[in-house]
Amino acid sequence: MSSAIAIAALLILASLVFYGIPFAHRRWATRVLRDRVRASRTLVLSYDDGPGPELTPRLLGLLARFDACATFLPLGQRAEAAPRVLDQVAAAGHEIGCHSTQHRHAWRTLPPQSTLDARAGFRSLARWAPPDGLYRPPHGKLDLLTWIWLGLRGARLAWWTLDAGDTWKVRPTPESVAQRLLEAGGGVVLLHDFDGTPERSEFVLETTGALLEAARREGLSVRALGPWLAEA
């Protein structure tokens, strides 16, 4: 019995280290990020899970009307299915990072599946994203192996401070998202540019517009995430 308890305790300890260290780092990094956007009054628009052949070009048109730069974090499998859309993103001067290939949840897959998914994502996106570019972990979850692997290649983690809620079951209003941004004094906003329902696509577009209008009205700077992080 004592051996079984010892083994169980070791497994629990190993799990805490394997998942807990990256989780603690995320909590710390997010607090630092929140303080930085407030101090600099900055809005960063970031879009995950694309590109969407229909939604992404519409977003590009909206961003162009505001002369705003954003950060796109596509999935490798969607980039391979719609490369011309990512070409448009790159041609418009927006930042492109990596969000893995198949969106594997690091806490729900066996090691090293998360790391392999991240590596495959960078490989699929090599045409648009630098090898040491931004990486946003699927579902915001990391394990120790992937965290170390990303650090060794020099990739920066692309956390966020404000979830716009476009994938929530009950979405907020675009105006309430903009108000949350202003109350926080700035933010790195999480949105998604994959093609979904027409209602979700319209929400993404309307929320993007509301955020940009609020930033313009209140004097917030609109920046891409990577170059801004590099200034730290």
BASEVO-837821 format. One record per residue: x, y, z negated of N, C-alpha, C in turn; residue in one letter. Coordinates in Angstrom, 2 decimals. Each point is the difference from the previous one (the first is absolute). Layout:
BEGIN
    n_c1    n_c2    n_c3   ca_c1   ca_c2   ca_c3    c_c1    c_c2    c_c3 resn
       X       Y       Z       X       Y       Z       X       Y       Z    A
...
//
This chain:
BEGIN
    n_c1    n_c2    n_c3   ca_c1   ca_c2   ca_c3    c_c1    c_c2    c_c3 resn
    0.83   -1.20    0.00   -0.83    1.20    0.00    0.87    1.26    0.00    M
    1.07   -0.01   -0.84    0.86    1.17   -0.07    0.68    0.28    1.34    S
    0.39   -1.07    0.73    0.61    0.18    1.31   -0.99    0.61    0.98    S
   -1.24   -0.46   -0.05   -1.03    0.54    0.89   -0.24    1.48   -0.29    A
    0.00    0.34   -1.29   -0.21    1.40   -0.38    1.16    0.86    0.49    I
    1.22   -0.54   -0.15    1.17    0.75    0.44   -0.01    0.22    1.51    A
   -0.38   -1.04    0.75   -0.08    0.13    1.45   -1.05    1.03    0.39    I
   -1.16   -0.08   -0.68   -1.08    0.95    0.29    0.46    1.43   -0.30    A
    0.72    0.18   -1.11    0.48    1.32   -0.37    1.00    0.52    1.03    A
    0.87   -0.88    0.49    0.98    0.40    1.01   -0.68    0.40    1.31    L
   -1.05   -0.75    0.36   -0.73    0.32    1.23   -0.70    1.36   -0.12    L
   -0.57    0.25   -1.18   -0.67    1.28   -0.22    1.03    1.14    0.05    I
    1.15   -0.22   -0.63    1.05    1.02    0.01    0.50    0.26    1.42    L
    0.20   -1.09    0.76    0.46    0.15    1.38   -1.01    0.78    0.84    A
   -1.29   -0.27   -0.21   -1.04    0.71    0.74   -0.02    1.49   -0.36    S
    0.19    0.27   -1.30    0.02    1.40   -0.42    1.16    0.74    0.64    L
    1.14   -0.65    0.09    1.16    0.64    0.63   -0.22    0.14    1.50    V
   -0.48   -1.07    0.64   -0.13   -0.05    1.46   -1.00    1.02    0.53    F
   -1.09    0.18   -0.74   -1.02    0.95    0.44    0.00    1.29   -0.83    Y
    0.43   -0.11   -1.25   -0.10    1.13   -0.90    0.99    1.11    0.29    G
    1.23   -0.34    0.38    1.00    1.03    0.28   -0.43    0.88    1.17    I
   -0.40   -0.59    1.15   -0.48    0.87    1.09   -1.24    0.82   -0.38    P
   -0.88   -0.60   -0.81   -1.21    0.72   -0.41    0.36    1.19   -0.88    F
    0.94   -0.20   -0.93    0.44    1.11   -0.84    0.67    1.09    0.83    A
    0.76   -0.41    1.01    0.62    0.98    0.88   -1.05    0.80    0.75    H
   -1.04   -0.67    0.46   -1.06    0.72    0.71   -0.66    1.03   -0.91    R
   -0.28   -0.38   -1.24   -0.63    0.94   -0.92    0.88    1.23   -0.20    R
    1.30   -0.23   -0.19    0.93    1.11   -0.19    0.09    0.86    1.26    W
    0.16   -0.65    1.16    0.16    0.73    1.26   -1.24    0.81    0.33    A
   -1.17   -0.52   -0.31   -1.24    0.72    0.28   -0.12    1.24   -0.87    T
    0.40   -0.12   -1.26   -0.02    1.18   -0.88    0.95    1.07    0.51    R
    1.19   -0.40    0.42    0.96    0.95    0.55   -0.56    0.66    1.26    V
   -0.63   -0.82    0.85   -0.57    0.51    1.24   -1.12    1.00   -0.30    L
   -0.82   -0.31   -0.97   -1.10    0.90   -0.36    0.53    1.34   -0.50    R
    1.06   -0.05   -0.79    0.59    1.24   -0.51    0.60    0.82    1.14    D
    0.63   -0.67    0.96    0.64    0.70    1.11   -1.01    0.69    0.91    R
   -1.09   -0.70    0.33   -0.98    0.63    0.89   -0.69    1.17   -0.70    V
   -0.18   -0.10   -1.30   -0.61    1.11   -0.73    0.96    1.20   -0.05    R
    1.26   -0.27   -0.27    0.97    1.09   -0.11    0.21    0.69    1.34    A
   -0.06   -0.75    1.09    0.26    0.59    1.33   -1.27    0.33    0.76    S
   -1.17   -0.31   -0.61   -1.29    0.24    0.64    0.00   -0.57    1.42    R
    0.14   -1.32    0.05    0.15   -0.70    1.27   -1.14   -1.00    0.22    T
   -0.46   -0.08    1.24   -0.93   -1.04    0.44    0.72   -0.90    0.99    L
    0.00   -1.29   -0.29    0.50   -1.01    0.93   -1.18   -0.88    0.41    V
   -0.29   -0.06    1.27   -1.03   -0.88    0.53    0.67   -1.29    0.47    L
   -0.43   -1.13   -0.54    0.58   -1.28    0.41   -1.11   -0.97    0.39    S
    0.27   -0.75    1.08   -1.02   -0.88    0.57    0.55   -1.43    0.12    Y
   -0.66   -0.93   -0.65    0.40   -1.41   -0.02   -0.79   -0.84    0.99    D
    0.55   -1.18    0.29   -0.72   -1.12    0.64   -0.30    0.19    1.48    D
    0.45    1.08    0.61   -0.25    0.20    1.42    1.02   -0.72    0.85    G
    0.08    0.41    1.26   -0.81    1.07    0.60   -1.36   -0.51    0.46    P
   -0.96    0.90    0.01   -1.32   -0.31    0.54   -0.11    0.59    1.40    G
   -0.23   -0.79    1.02   -0.09    0.52    1.36   -1.01    1.12    0.19    P
   -1.03    0.03   -0.83   -1.00    1.07    0.10    0.25    1.10   -1.04    E
    0.22   -0.39   -1.26    0.09    1.01   -1.06    1.32    0.76    0.04    L
    1.11   -0.68    0.20    1.30    0.68   -0.07    0.11    1.15    1.00    T
   -0.37   -0.16    1.28    0.07    1.14    0.92   -0.88    1.17   -0.43    P
   -1.16   -0.30   -0.59   -0.85    1.09   -0.48    0.66    0.74   -1.15    R
    0.68   -0.74   -0.87    0.73    0.63   -1.08    1.12    0.89    0.54    L
    0.68   -0.49    1.02    1.09    0.79    0.58   -0.52    1.33    0.54    L
   -1.17   -0.03    0.62   -0.60    1.24    0.50   -0.34    0.95   -1.13    G
   -0.54   -0.54   -1.09   -0.35    0.84   -1.15    1.24    0.60   -0.64    L
    1.03   -0.81   -0.20    1.24    0.50   -0.58    0.64    1.08    0.88    L
   -0.09   -0.20    1.31    0.57    0.99    0.92   -0.71    1.34   -0.12    A
   -1.31   -0.02   -0.22   -0.74    1.26   -0.13    0.45    0.79   -1.22    R
    0.47   -0.70   -1.02    0.50    0.67   -1.19    1.52    0.17    0.02    F
    0.63   -0.47    1.07    1.46    0.02    0.10    0.61   -0.67   -1.22    D
   -0.55   -1.16   -0.38    0.40   -0.70   -1.22    0.73   -1.30    0.33    A
    0.99   -0.30   -0.81    0.76   -1.24    0.14   -0.47   -0.99   -1.07    C
   -0.08   -1.28    0.35   -0.45   -1.02   -0.93    0.94   -1.20    0.05    A
   -0.23   -0.93   -0.92    0.79   -1.22   -0.07   -0.91   -1.19    0.28    T
    0.37   -0.80    0.99   -0.76   -1.19    0.37    0.78   -1.24   -0.40    F
   -0.69   -0.92   -0.68    0.62   -1.23   -0.49   -0.77   -1.20    0.58    L
    0.31   -0.35    1.24   -0.77   -1.03    0.69    0.39   -1.42   -0.38    P
   -0.87   -0.93    0.37    0.29   -1.43   -0.11    0.66   -0.47    1.28    L
    1.00   -0.86   -0.14    0.70   -0.49    1.17   -0.90   -0.68    1.00    G
   -0.96   -0.81   -0.48   -0.87   -0.72    0.93   -0.92    0.94    0.77    Q
   -0.40    1.10   -0.61   -0.84    0.97    0.72    0.84    0.86    0.93    R
    1.23    0.27   -0.38    0.89    0.74    0.89    0.29   -0.80    1.26    A
    0.19   -1.29   -0.13    0.26   -0.84    1.16   -1.22   -0.08    0.91    E
   -1.19    0.15   -0.59   -1.23   -0.07    0.80   -0.32    1.34    0.67    A
    0.52    1.10   -0.54   -0.31    1.33    0.55    1.24    0.87    0.01    A
    1.06   -0.41    0.72    1.25    0.76   -0.03   -0.13    1.40    0.58    P
   -0.85    0.19    1.00   -0.13    1.32    0.60   -0.57    1.02   -0.98    R
   -0.81   -0.47   -0.94   -0.55    0.92   -1.00    1.12    0.50   -0.91    V
    0.88   -0.91   -0.42    1.13    0.43   -0.82    0.97    0.88    0.79    L
    0.09   -0.25    1.29    0.80    0.90    0.84   -0.55    1.42   -0.08    D
   -1.33    0.13    0.00   -0.62    1.31   -0.11    0.30    0.64   -1.35    Q
   -0.04   -0.82   -1.07    0.32    0.52   -1.33    1.42    0.54   -0.03    V
    0.93   -0.77    0.54    1.40    0.42    0.01    0.20    1.24    0.87    A
   -0.66    0.03    1.15    0.15    1.14    0.92   -0.54    1.28   -0.62    A
   -0.98   -0.13   -0.88   -0.56    1.19   -0.65    0.86    0.48   -1.17    A
    1.08   -0.72   -0.29    0.92    0.45   -1.03   -0.32   -0.45   -1.41    G
   -0.90   -0.95   -0.15   -0.35   -0.47   -1.34    0.99   -1.07   -0.48    H
    0.07   -0.15   -1.30    0.88   -1.00   -0.59   -0.66   -1.37    0.05    E
    0.79   -1.03    0.29   -0.49   -1.38    0.04    0.85   -0.85   -0.93    I
   -0.65   -0.66   -0.93    0.66   -0.92   -0.90   -0.52   -1.41    0.22    G
    0.07   -0.82   -1.03   -0.39   -1.42    0.11   -0.92   -0.37   -1.15    C
   -1.00   -0.82    0.31   -0.95   -0.48   -1.00   -0.12   -1.53    0.07    H
    1.10   -0.66    0.41    0.09   -1.45    0.17   -0.60   -0.40    1.35    S
   -0.11   -1.29    0.23   -0.61   -0.49    1.24   -1.41   -0.52   -0.23    T
   -0.19   -0.83   -1.01   -1.28   -0.65   -0.22   -0.71    0.44   -1.28    Q
    0.55    1.01   -0.67   -0.65    0.56   -1.19   -0.12   -1.03   -1.13    H
    1.06   -0.73   -0.24   -0.02   -1.02   -1.05    0.09    0.66   -1.38    R
   -0.85   -0.45   -0.89   -0.04    0.48   -1.38    1.12   -0.69   -0.78    H
    0.97    0.77   -0.49    1.18   -0.59   -0.65   -0.33   -0.79   -1.25    A
   -1.11    0.32   -0.65   -0.35   -0.70   -1.23   -0.88   -1.22    0.27    W
   -0.38   -0.20    1.26   -0.88   -1.13    0.32    0.59   -0.94    1.03    R
    1.28    0.16    0.27    0.70   -0.90    0.91    1.26   -0.52   -0.68    T
    0.46   -1.13    0.44    1.19   -0.58   -0.60    1.26    0.69    0.53    L
    0.96    0.26   -0.87    1.27    0.53    0.49    0.61   -1.00    0.98    P
    0.66    0.43    1.06    0.31    1.39    0.36   -0.92    0.54    1.09    P
   -1.29   -0.39    0.01   -0.89    0.39    1.09   -0.13    1.51    0.13    Q
   -0.03    0.70   -1.11   -0.12    1.46    0.05    1.23    0.62    0.67    S
    1.17   -0.50   -0.36    1.23    0.53    0.60    0.05   -0.30    1.49    T
   -0.38   -1.21    0.39   -0.01   -0.35    1.41   -0.99    0.85    0.78    L
   -1.12    0.34   -0.62   -1.01    0.83    0.64    0.54    1.42    0.21    D
    0.72    0.51   -1.01    0.61    1.33    0.13    1.07   -0.01    1.09    A
    0.82   -1.03    0.02    1.07   -0.08    1.01   -0.59   -0.09    1.40    R
   -1.05   -0.80    0.16   -0.64   -0.11    1.30   -0.63    1.32    0.42    A
   -0.51    0.75   -0.99   -0.57    1.30    0.32    1.03    0.96    0.55    G
    1.14    0.09   -0.64    1.05    0.87    0.51    0.47   -0.44    1.38    F
    0.03   -1.32    0.22    0.42   -0.50    1.31   -1.02    0.37    1.07    R
   -1.27   -0.14   -0.30   -1.05    0.34    0.97   -0.05    1.50    0.29    S
    0.36    0.80   -0.99   -0.10    1.46    0.12    1.33    0.66    0.33    L
    1.02   -0.80    0.36    1.33    0.55    0.25    0.01    1.05    1.09    A
   -0.94   -0.07    0.92   -0.08    0.99    1.09   -0.37    1.38   -0.50    R
   -0.66    0.07   -1.16   -0.51    1.29   -0.49    0.53    0.38   -1.39    W
    0.32   -0.97   -0.83    0.39    0.26   -1.38    1.46   -0.37   -0.23    A
    0.77    0.82   -0.70    1.40   -0.33   -0.26    0.11   -1.17   -0.96    P
    1.10   -0.74    0.04    0.15   -1.17   -0.87    0.05    0.35   -1.48    P
    0.37    1.25   -0.32    0.00    0.43   -1.40   -1.12    1.01   -0.25    D
   -1.06   -0.12    0.78   -1.11    0.95   -0.12   -0.92   -0.31   -1.16    G
   -1.13    0.68   -0.02   -0.96   -0.18   -1.08   -0.66   -1.37    0.06    L
   -0.30   -0.54   -1.19   -0.76   -1.25   -0.10   -1.07    0.18   -1.06    Y
   -1.25   -0.26    0.39   -1.09    0.01   -0.98   -0.47   -1.44   -0.21    R
    0.16   -0.53   -1.19   -0.39   -1.39   -0.27   -1.51   -0.19    0.16    P
   -0.43   -1.07    0.66   -1.44   -0.29    0.09   -0.63   -0.06   -1.39    P
   -1.14    0.65   -0.13   -0.75    0.06   -1.26    0.80    0.69   -1.11    H
    1.15    0.61    0.36    0.83    0.65   -1.01    0.68   -0.97   -0.94    G
    0.18   -1.25    0.43    0.57   -1.03   -0.87    1.35   -0.48    0.54    K
    0.95   -0.18   -0.91    1.34   -0.46    0.35    0.42   -1.12   -0.94    L
    0.89   -0.85    0.47    0.70   -0.91   -0.90    1.47    0.38   -0.02    D
    0.74   -0.59   -0.92    1.39    0.40   -0.20    0.86   -0.28    1.23    L
   -0.25   -1.12    0.67    0.80   -0.36    1.17   -0.16    1.03    1.11    L
   -1.24    0.40    0.28   -0.24    0.99    1.05    0.56    1.36   -0.40    T
   -0.15    0.36   -1.25    0.51    1.28   -0.50    1.51    0.08    0.18    W
    0.70   -1.06   -0.36    1.46   -0.02    0.15    0.37    0.03    1.48    I
   -0.71   -0.78    0.83    0.30   -0.05    1.43   -0.18    1.38    0.64    W
   -1.05    0.69   -0.36   -0.22    1.35    0.53    1.11    0.95   -0.44    L
    0.42   -0.12   -1.26    1.07    0.86   -0.49    1.31   -0.25    0.72    G
    0.29   -1.26    0.31    1.25   -0.33    0.68    0.04    0.58    1.42    L
   -1.15    0.09    0.65   -0.02    0.55    1.35   -0.19    1.52    0.00    R
   -0.15    0.58   -1.19   -0.11    1.45   -0.11   -1.37    0.55    0.29    G
   -1.02   -0.85    0.02   -1.36    0.46    0.29   -0.60    0.70   -1.21    A
   -0.72    1.09    0.26   -0.67    0.73   -1.08   -1.44   -0.49   -0.13    R
   -0.46   -0.11   -1.24   -1.37   -0.43   -0.26   -0.94    1.19    0.11    L
   -1.09   -0.22    0.72   -0.95    1.09    0.31   -1.24   -0.12   -0.88    A
    0.13    0.41   -1.25   -1.16   -0.04   -0.89   -0.94    1.18    0.30    W
   -1.12    0.01   -0.65   -0.97    1.09    0.19   -0.49    0.46   -1.36    W
   -0.65    1.16   -0.04   -0.52    0.54   -1.26   -1.52    0.15    0.02    T
   -0.60   -0.06    1.18   -1.45    0.21    0.10   -0.58   -0.93    1.07    L
   -0.87   -0.88   -0.40   -0.69   -0.90    0.93   -1.28    0.67    0.46    D
   -0.11    0.26    1.31   -1.18    0.70    0.52   -1.26   -0.85   -0.07    A
    0.15   -1.31   -0.10   -1.17   -0.85   -0.20   -0.70   -0.45    1.26    G
    0.67    0.06    1.16   -0.70   -0.39    1.23   -0.26   -1.50    0.08    D
    0.71   -0.81   -0.79   -0.26   -1.45    0.00   -0.84   -0.43   -1.21    T
   -0.43    0.95   -0.81   -0.82   -0.34   -1.16   -1.41   -0.39    0.45    W
   -0.67   -0.80   -0.84   -1.38   -0.38    0.31   -0.92    1.21   -0.03    K
    0.23    0.88   -0.97   -0.75    1.25   -0.09    1.01    1.13    0.19    V
   -0.08    0.68    1.12    0.97    1.04    0.31   -0.38    1.33   -0.65    R
    0.99    0.79   -0.38   -0.29    1.36   -0.45   -0.34    0.88    1.19    P
   -0.28    1.24   -0.23   -0.21    0.93    1.11    1.36    0.60    0.39    T
    0.18    0.39    1.26    1.25    0.67    0.38    0.29    1.22   -0.85    P
   -1.04    0.74   -0.35    0.20    1.20   -0.81    0.52   -0.34   -1.40    E
   -0.46   -1.10   -0.56    0.47   -0.38   -1.34    1.46   -0.45    0.04    S
    0.41   -0.63    1.09    1.41   -0.40    0.13    0.88    1.25    0.08    V
   -0.43    0.98    0.79    0.75    1.25    0.10    0.05    0.71   -1.35    A
   -1.08   -0.05   -0.75   -0.02    0.64   -1.32    0.97   -0.69   -0.95    Q
    0.07   -1.33    0.06    0.96   -0.73   -0.83    1.43    0.41    0.34    R
    0.25    0.18    1.28    1.34    0.44    0.42    0.34    1.35   -0.61    L
   -0.93    0.94    0.08    0.26    1.34   -0.52    0.15   -0.01   -1.52    L
   -0.80   -0.80   -0.67    0.12   -0.09   -1.46    1.34   -0.58   -0.42    E
    0.55   -0.90    0.82    1.30   -0.60   -0.31    1.15    0.91    0.41    A
   -0.28    1.04    0.78    1.04    0.90    0.46    0.78   -0.50    1.19    G
   -0.47   -1.07    0.62    0.67   -0.62    1.14   -0.09   -1.51   -0.12    G
    0.45   -0.71    1.04   -0.07   -1.45   -0.09    0.48   -0.70    1.25    G
    0.37   -1.25   -0.20    0.26   -0.92    1.10   -1.28   -0.83    0.14    V
   -0.73    0.24    1.07   -1.34   -0.56    0.15    0.05   -1.29    0.82    V
   -0.65   -1.04   -0.52   -0.10   -1.29    0.67   -1.29   -0.06    0.81    L
    0.14   -0.17    1.32   -1.10   -0.23    0.92    0.38   -1.17    0.90    L
   -0.91   -0.43    0.88    0.25   -1.14    0.88   -0.48    0.34    1.41    H
    0.82   -0.35    1.01   -0.38    0.34    1.37   -0.27   -1.22    0.87    D
   -0.34   -1.14   -0.61   -0.45   -1.13    0.81   -1.44    0.23    0.45    F
   -0.39   -0.62    1.10   -1.37    0.13    0.49   -0.92   -0.86   -0.86    D
   -0.97    0.64   -0.62   -0.99   -0.72   -0.79   -1.39    0.36    0.46    G
   -0.88    0.22   -0.95   -1.34    0.42    0.37    0.03    1.47    0.44    T
   -0.95    0.42    0.83   -0.06    1.41    0.38   -0.11    0.92   -1.21    P
   -0.73   -0.44   -1.02   -0.17    0.84   -1.19    1.33    0.21   -0.72    E
    0.82   -1.06   -0.10    1.29    0.14   -0.68    0.93    0.89    0.81    R
   -0.01   -0.16    1.31    0.85    0.83    0.85   -0.37    1.48   -0.13    S
   -1.29    0.29   -0.01   -0.42    1.38   -0.16    0.41    0.55   -1.36    E
   -0.07   -0.85   -1.02    0.42    0.44   -1.33    1.48    0.36    0.00    F
    0.82   -0.82    0.64    1.45    0.27    0.05    0.25    1.33    0.71    V
   -0.68    0.23    1.10    0.18    1.24    0.75   -0.50    1.21   -0.80    L
   -1.17   -0.13   -0.59   -0.55    1.12   -0.77    0.84    0.29   -1.23    E
    0.50   -1.04   -0.65    0.82    0.20   -1.19    1.34    0.63    0.37    T
    0.58   -0.46    1.09    1.24    0.62    0.47   -0.21    1.48    0.27    T
   -1.10    0.33    0.67   -0.31    1.40    0.28   -0.21    0.81   -1.27    G
   -0.72   -0.59   -0.97   -0.27    0.71   -1.25    1.29    0.25   -0.77    A
    0.91   -0.97    0.00    1.27    0.16   -0.69    0.86    1.07    0.66    L
    0.03    0.00    1.32    0.80    1.00    0.71   -0.59    1.40   -0.17    L
   -1.30    0.09    0.02   -0.64    1.30   -0.23    0.31    0.51   -1.40    E
   -0.07   -0.89   -0.99    0.29    0.40   -1.38    1.45    0.43   -0.15    A
    0.91   -0.74    0.64    1.42    0.35   -0.08    0.26    1.36    0.63    A
   -0.62    0.24    1.13    0.17    1.30    0.67   -0.56    1.12   -0.85    R
   -1.16   -0.22   -0.57   -0.66    1.04   -0.79    0.78    0.34   -1.27    R
    0.56   -1.03   -0.64    0.68    0.20   -1.28    1.51    0.11    0.11    E
    0.52   -0.03    1.21    1.43    0.21    0.19    0.88   -1.19   -0.31    G
   -0.51   -1.22    0.10    0.82   -1.19   -0.18    0.76   -0.30    1.29    L
    1.24   -0.43   -0.11    0.75   -0.42    1.18   -0.38   -1.43    0.35    S
   -0.04   -0.30    1.30   -0.33   -1.34    0.48    1.27   -0.60    0.58    V
    0.43   -1.11   -0.57    1.29   -0.59    0.35   -0.15   -1.49    0.26    R
    0.96   -0.57    0.76    0.15   -1.44    0.10    0.73   -0.48   -1.24    A
   -0.20   -1.24   -0.38    0.52   -0.49   -1.27    1.51   -0.20   -0.01    L
    0.56   -0.66    1.00    1.40   -0.36   -0.01    0.96    1.17   -0.13    G
   -0.10    1.00    0.90    0.91    1.15   -0.10   -0.15    0.75   -1.33    P
   -1.20    0.06   -0.50   -0.24    0.68   -1.27    0.64   -0.77   -1.15    W
   -0.11   -1.33    0.00    0.64   -0.81   -1.03    1.51    0.15    0.05    L
    0.54    0.12    1.20    1.45    0.09    0.17    0.58    1.27   -0.61    A
   -0.85    0.99   -0.25    0.47    1.25   -0.57    0.25   -0.10   -1.50    E
   -0.51   -1.08   -0.62    0.14   -0.16   -1.46    1.45   -0.23   -0.39    A
//
